[in-house]
Amino acid sequence: MAAGSGEVLLEVDGAVAVVTLNAPSRRNALTPAMARELIGLFDEVDARPEVGALVVRAVGKSFCAGGDVKVLTDAGRDPAEPTAYEGMSAIYDSFYRLGQVKVPTIAAVRGSAVGAGMNMLLATDLRIVARDARLLCGFLKRGMHPGGGHFVILSRLIGREAAAAMALFGEEINGDRARELGLAWESVDDADVEKRALELAARVAADPELARVAVGNFRKEAVGGAVGWDVAMQFERPAQMWSMRRSAG
């Protein structure tokens, strides 16, 4: 099954959904229309109980170059103007919505990821990146303050020092460095990125119902932060008992 416009595509193969950013002529930079469609596709993934994992990938030489330049320029002229405000909000909402998708998510990252593109990959549960990928926060370089909760979602993966180096001081890293810092699970050859991401997705998607319950609690305990061991046990107990009862049945 395939859906979506030319710039955003959704394919479902068995229990694995794949969302593809397909605007290579502008390096997959996000427009409000593209962001709104992404949100709609994530809603569709959630509505399909047979889906147990989602891979986000991109066509072309860039994973995502951030927000579209025209959108950013227009917003800079008058950020409070309703159209500009709503457009930027849609872009923020797209990667935030990715972080709320009800199945485990993987970013398959090739080429460059900048600004909002970094936020997109940071919103997923796991990242597989090309060794020669170029990862750059890039907000300050554009004369912009980071947006979309960037400091939070970056620092919770790589810590304060590395987050400061990237987000404040403009350090760019490749895929191997991303793996070393904990920003990615694996760095592989460019040609192997999507294959590896789909392999991992198929593994967790083998039991879609369990995958959805498990990732919900994973995010509460490990991603949301500040959850004590005692609270984590309470999150996990009913889910574990449910899974045991289901298996026994």
N, C-alpha and C positions, 0 to 999 in steps of 0.2 A: 504494500500500500504506500502510495506517495501523495503528499499534499503540500500546499504552500505556493507562494508566488515564485517568480524567477529568482528573487533575491534571498528568500528563505525557504528551505525545503524540509519536509518531514517524511522520513521513510520508516516503516515498521517491518522488521524481518523477524518473525517469530515473537520472542519476548523482548527484543532489543529495539528501541527507538533511536533514530539518528536524526539530529537536527543539523542542517548544513547552512552555514553562512555563504551566500553565493553572489557576492557583489565584488568580484576581483578587480574590476576597473577602478574602484576607489579603495582598494585594499580592505574590503569588508567593513569600512567605517560605518557606524550606526547612524541611521536617520530615524526620526520619530516614527515614520511609517514602518520601517523595518523592525524597530523595537516593539511596536504594538503587535505586529504579526508574530514576532517571537513569543510574546506573552500568550497569544492565542494558541500557538502550537504547544507551549508548555501546559496550558490548560487541557489541550487534547490528550497529551500524554497522561496526565493525571486521570482523565476520564476513561482510560482504557485499562481495566484491571488485569488484562493479560500481559501488559508491559511491565517488565521488572528492572529495567535499566535504561539509561539515556546516555548517548554519546553526542557531544557537540564538537563539530569539526568545521573546517572552512576550505573553500576552493581558492586556489591562487597562491601567491607568494607571501601572503600575510594572513595570520589568524584573524586579527581585527586591529585596525589602526586607530581605534578609539571612536570618539564622536565625529560625525561628518563636519568638515571644516566650515561649511556654510552655516550649519546649525549653530556651531560654537560662535562664529562671527556675529550672526544675527542676535544670539542671546547676549553677547557682550555689549551690543549697542544699548539694549534695554532689557536686562534680565527679568524685570517684573512685568514686561509686556505679556499679556495672556498667552499668545501663541508661542512665544519663545519659552516662557515658563513651563507650559504644558509639554513642549517638545523635549526640553531637558528632563522633565519629570518622567516622560516615557522611556528615555534612555536609561535613567537610573532604575526605573521599575523593571526593565527587562532583565538586567542581571540579578536584581534582588529576587525577582520571580523565579529565575533559574535556581537560586539557592533554596527555594521552597518546594521545588518539584518533589513529588512524593516517592520517587524511586532513586536509587543510587545513580549519581551522575559522574561522567568522566569527560574531561576536556582533552581532545586530541590536537595538540598544538604544533603547527609547523609555521615557519616563517616568523614574522614579527607580531608582537602583541604590545600595544601601547595604550596608556590611559584607561578609557572604558573597556578596551580589549583586555587589559590586565584584570580589571574587575570581573569581566565575563569568565575568565578561566579560574580566577580565585573563588568564584561563587560555586564551583563544582566540588564534589566530594574527593575527586582524585584527578591528577594530571599526568598525562604521558606526553613528553615533549621531544622534539627533534634536538639532537645534539647541537646543531647549528642554529637553533631558534634564537631570536633576539627579543629579550624581555626587558621592557623599559617603562617605568611609571610615566614619565614624560609630562606631567602636569605643569610643574614649575618651569620647565623649558619653554612651554607655550605661554608662560605668564599667567597661569591659572592655579588656583588652589585646588588640591585634589577633591574629588567629589564622590558621592555614592558610598560613603563609609570606607574609603580606600585604606586609611591608616589601620582600621580595625581588621579588615579581612586580610591585609598583607601581614601585619605584625603577628596575628594569631598563628600564622604558618611558619614564619621565619624568624620571629623574635624582634626585639626592639632595635638592636644594633644594625642588623641587616635591613630592616624596614627603613631605618633612618638613612642608611646609605643609598637605598634605591629611591625612596619617596622624597627625601629632602635634598640629597646631594647628587641625584641624577645618575647613579651608577647603573650601567646596563649589564645584564648577565646573559649567558648562553644556557642551553639546555643542561649541559653537564654541571654548571654551577648551580642551576636551579635544583637539580637533584641533590647536590651536596648540602644546600641550605634547607632542604625539606620542603621546597616549593613544588616539587614534582616527585612522583614515585619513581619514574624511570626516565632516562634519556636514551633514545635509540636513534638509529639512522632515520633520516627523513622519510624514506620509503616504507619504513616499518611502523610508523606512529599509529596510523589508523588500524592496522592489523592487530597491534598489541592492545589498543584501547577496546576494540570489538571483542577480542578474546576475553579480557577481564569482564566486560559487560555481560557477555553470554554466560559466564560462570555464575555471577550473582543473580542474573535474570532467570536462571533455571527454576527458581521457586519465587515467582513474582510476589505472591502474598507475603511470604516471609521477608523478602527483600524490602518491601515497603514498611513493614513494622520495624525491622532492624535499623534501617537508615533513619527513621524518625527518632528513635532513641539514641542512635549514634550522634546525631546533631544536637540533641538536648544535652548529652553528657560531655561530648568531646569538642563540639564546635561552639555552642552557645557560651561556654566558659563558666567558671565559678560554680560548678556543680560538685558538691562533696561526694565522697564515696558512699556515705549513708543514703544520700538522695538518689545517687545512681542506682543503688540496689533496689530502691522503690520503683524507679523507672523500669528496670529490667525484669523484676519479678513477674508482674502480670503478663508481660510479653513472652517470657520464657515458659511460664506455665501454659499459656495459650498454645505455643508451638509444640510443647510436649503432648498436650491433650490432642492436638490436631494430628500429630504423628501416630499416636496410639490408636486413633480412630480409623 
